[in-house]
Amino acid sequence: MIKDEKRDFDSEAASWDKEPGRVKLATDITDAIKNDVALTSDMDALDFGCGIGLVTLQLQPFLHSVTGVDGSQGMIDILKQKIEKKNLTNVKTRFFDMEKGDVLEGRYHLIVSSMTFHHIKEIKAPLNQFYHVALPSGYLCIADLDPEEGLFHSDNRGVIHFGFDRDRLCRLFIEAGFENVRHRTAATVMKPIHDGKMVEFTVFLMTGRKGT
């Protein structure tokens, strides 16, 4: 656990995708989702914690629609600019603040969340909301860090969890109602830490499915 001081994602939004490592990680996670879930053109998806849309826009060509929700208006604004520039008609955005009581809307065949859960204090709440808005046989895919020592981020403001134990998260999936829960390593990230030493971090993808 780390202090509750929040990170100003709004101010970072414009330069968020200037870091190649972030783009590669989003691509690796998207590829893992595509390998684990058979995406079809009639599927509606929700990207929870979409940021500037690094995963959203890679999923978009394979789906009927994608709705990106995020608690940073700055991130949402950048994603809107990308949507307009690409003239996309099947991507929507919504500002969403769970801490202030916002509730997810709509029904979805696929719900994804990439590198967002380590910023959420109480992770049972979104899992329960995901189950509520998932359509029968709908998928939930969450990608995040395996347990680490707080070295992944150079700035730990707003980081609540230093990764997740896969077995514990699997149990929380099941408690929320999801079935056929499985996980695998989706990506490895080599990053220099404070002393310049290169350290390898692993990112998992956990997938569950709502019953029929």
N, C-alpha and C positions, 0 to 999 in steps of 0.2 A: 504494500500500500504506500501511497505517496501523498504529500500535501494536496489540499483541494484547490490551490491556486490555479486559475484557468489560463490556458494558452490562448493567445489572440490569433485565432485562425483567420479571422477576417483580413487582417493586415498581411497575412502570408499567402492569401489566395492567388494573387496575380502571378506570383513566381513559383507556385507549388509544383508545377510540372517541369520546371527548369532543372530539377535534379534527376538525372537519368536513372538512378537506382529506384526512385519511386515509380517511374513509368515501367521499368522492367518488372518490378514486383507486382504491379497491377496486371501486367500481361501474363505473368506466371499464374496468378490467382485466377484470372479469367480462363486461361487454358485448362486449369484444373477443374473449374466449374463445368466447362464444355465437355470435358472427358467424363465427368461423373453424372451429368444430367443431359438427357437427350433434348436439346433445345428445338422448339418448333415455332413456326411463324404464327401460330394461334395463341401463344403464351403471353400473358401479361405478368410483368415482373416488378418487384420493388427493390430498390437499392438503398439500404438503410445506412446513413453515414456516407453518402455518395461523394462528398467533397466536390471537386471540380469535374467529376465524371470520368475518371480514368478507367474504371471498370464499367460504369454505365454505358459509355459510348462504344466500348468493345463488345458488349452484349447486344446492343441495339439492333445490328443488322440481322440477327437471328431470331428476333422476337416480334410479337405483335405490338407491344408497348413496354416501355420502362418508365417507372416513376422514381425519381431520385429525391430523397428527403435528407436534410442535414440541418444541424443546429447552428451553422455559420451562414449568415446571410451573404457574407463576402464570397464564400465558396459557391453558394447557389447562384449568385450574380454572374460569376465567371462561367459556370455551366450553362446558364441561359444564353450568354454571348456565344458560346460554342454551338449551341442548338440553333440559334438564329443564323450563324455563319454557315453552318452545314445545311440549313433549311430542312431540319428534321421535323417530321410531323408526329412521330411516335414516341417522343421523349418529353416527359413532364417533370416539373420540379415543385417542391413544397418545402418551406421552412418548417422545421419540426423541433420542438424543445420538450423532451419528455420530462425534464425536471420541473417544468412549469405546468405539467398536466396534459400536454398535447396527446391525443390518441390517434393511432393510425387509422386510416380510412381506406376503403376499397377492398377488393378481393383479388388474390394473386395466385398464379400457378407456380411462381418462383420468387423466393425472397432471398436476397444476398446481402451480406455485410462484410466489408473488407477492412481490416485493421482499424476497427472502430470500437470493438468491445472493451479493449484495455483502457478506454477513456470513460467507461460507464461504471458507476459505483455499484449499483444493484442490477446485476445482469438478468435476474429472473423476470423482471418487469418486461423488458422487450421480448424475451422468449415467449412469454404468455401472450403478448400482443401479436407476435408473429403467428402463433397458432390460431388466434382468432381471425386474422385476415387471410390466412392461407386457405385456398380452395381444397376440397377433398382431393387427395393424391398429390397435393402441392408439395414442393420441395423447399427446404431451408438449407442454405449454404453459408457457413460462417468461416471466415479466414482470419487467423490472428496468430500471435506469437506463442511458441512453446515457452515454458518458464525460463526466465533469464534473470540476471542480477541487476537490472536497471541500467544497463549499458547501451541498449539499442538506441535510445533517444539521446541526443546531445543536450536536450532540454526536457526535463521530466515534469515540467508544469502541466497539469491536466492528465498526467498518467496515473491511473488508479491501480492498475494491475500490471505487474511485471511478467506478463505471459499467463498462460492457463494450463493447468493439468488437463490433459485430454480426457482421462477417465472421469474426472469430476464434471467437466463440461458435458460429456456424453450423458451422464446421469441427469443433468439439468435439462437437456433436450428431451429425455424420456419423461421426466416429471412434467414438462410442459405439454406432453401428449404426442410428441413425434416418435415415429417408429423407424426401424431399419437404419439406425444411426451408425455411421461409419466415419472413419477419419484416415487421413494420410498426409504425408508431407507434400505441400504444394510448391514450396520455394525455399531456397537457401539464400541468405544475404550475407555477404562479407562486408564488414564495415570497420573503419578505424575507430577505436575508443579514445578516451582522453589522453592516453600516453602515446598514441600513434600506433599501437599494436592492432593488427587485423584480427577480428573475431568473427566467427561464423554463427549466425542466428538462423533458426528454422521457423518456418511459418506453416501451420497446418490448415487443411480445409476439412471441416466437419459438415457432414450432410445428413439430414434426416427427412422423413416424409410423413405427411399427415395421412391418416387412414382414410378409407373411402366412406 
